Amino acid sequence: MGLGTCWLAFGCLVPNLLAGAEVVATTTRTTTTTNGRVYSHSAQRAERLLRRAPAKLRHRAAAFPSAQRSAFRFGALRLSPVDFGADPTGQQDSTAALHAAVQHCINQSVLSPNGVFPGSEDNWGPVRDAGGCTVDLEGGEYLISQPIVVPEFLANMGLGFGSLVANAKSFPPESFLIVVGTSGSCNFPQGSCNMDLNFPELFLDGSHVASGMQINNVMGTTIGPGGYFLNFSSYGVQINKGHEVMMDQCWLGETNFDFVYAKHGSVPNSTAIQINGNDHYILNTVVFSSKIGLEVNGAADYVTGVHVWFPFNQALAFKDSMAFHVNGNQNRFNGCYIDGGRVVFEQSALSYNTWTNGFECCAEVDAPHGVFLRGDAIGPGLEIFSNIFAGGSIIHEPSSPGKLPTVVESRITDNSFSSAWRSSQATQSMSQVLAVSWKFDFCTELVFAQISRVSVSLQSEAGFPRHAVRPPQNCTVQIETDMPVTGTMTVHVDSSQPHPKAQPQHTGPVYTV
């Protein structure tokens, strides 16, 4: 942004800043903190900003009548926990001070012109407006022995720019360092009782007794950009219901990235990120140590640029470890990185999900890895395409050995493999001399050992032979001609049936010859 553009944008804020200065100049408001320090919401900061503005913007601000000005924007605070008695060195417990700082933000709603977050709610609310109040940790490290709770029906608030550490001796086991809202509550339309909450640049240390953040029933909440969540006991971040949580540029591990589980006789226990809701976004995030990297149990969630790995790429040594675990459908995964682990789709996740532009590599344990499809009903709408597998593959696991799945309108194609090539579609060509029988075996190429559709092309050196496709046997196709043929036959097969609504006249496999 150029200087001129910056001042142009600043000019929109000047009237409000000057308004705050005028109001406070006539009515001084002060706050006494728990440690006896006193600060006032004076006009000094606004005046400093105004002095830096070009003269024409200062004149423009002065032209606004005082009746149009409000102290509310100017009263949007950046609170330091130190002003409430917190210890930024992490030596003394700062729980009470942080609770007081959060409560001060909650009380900002009394300064709002309306007292509530702008907008209309039908038969629910009101939502208190904290006026943009931010608890600024100022790069400090704060030891806490209870969760920091942002209550239900609060909006327009932030907390970040520092570290919270669970007291390993006194923090309630399996609780979260930060909790927004109330799990299982907010039974209102859209299920969102908190809005516009922001948690930038946070370091959370669970000390192996606490989880990181639990976000309940929100709309419009951000985690990051910037976050490092370490030593969590069960969850790094858990998102329950609500809509549009956006997590960006965060790193998570239940241990450090160089922790050797075998050396300590331990196993991974935690889920780094768990989504139990719809319409959430996980962007540009790295998980470097966890039993499950990202678990998606909702629908319409979007995941992009997420890299999941494990100390020394030993994740496959633990049978229940998963880089990505997907149970919900109608989700999109774009550009994600499976680094020495596995992705598991199961239950309703076997339909209406997209996994594309991903990368898989670097397993250091000799065990099957890549993308696993667990279940007997595949599709409709499962799409896995344009991915790179540098060692792993796409593997179907039926509910019982040898059981063939039902595959409907699904596409697993256009992926590249360094070994163990697998697809839902395959093409082979065969050249013969004076042949009347042509047998094709696709068992080493198909994810599912079955063929639902067959297309055939025959190039004959002479004559006009006719050919017939016999019903496929598992993953093999037999084609016969009515006369000896010298030529080349090309066969394309697809394991997936058309969607019943697209082909209502067919009840079984479709053969296109």
Disulfide bonds with the S-S distance in Angstrom:
Cys105-Cys133 2.05
Cys186-Cys193 2.07
Cys361-Cys362 2.10
Cys443-Cys475 1.86
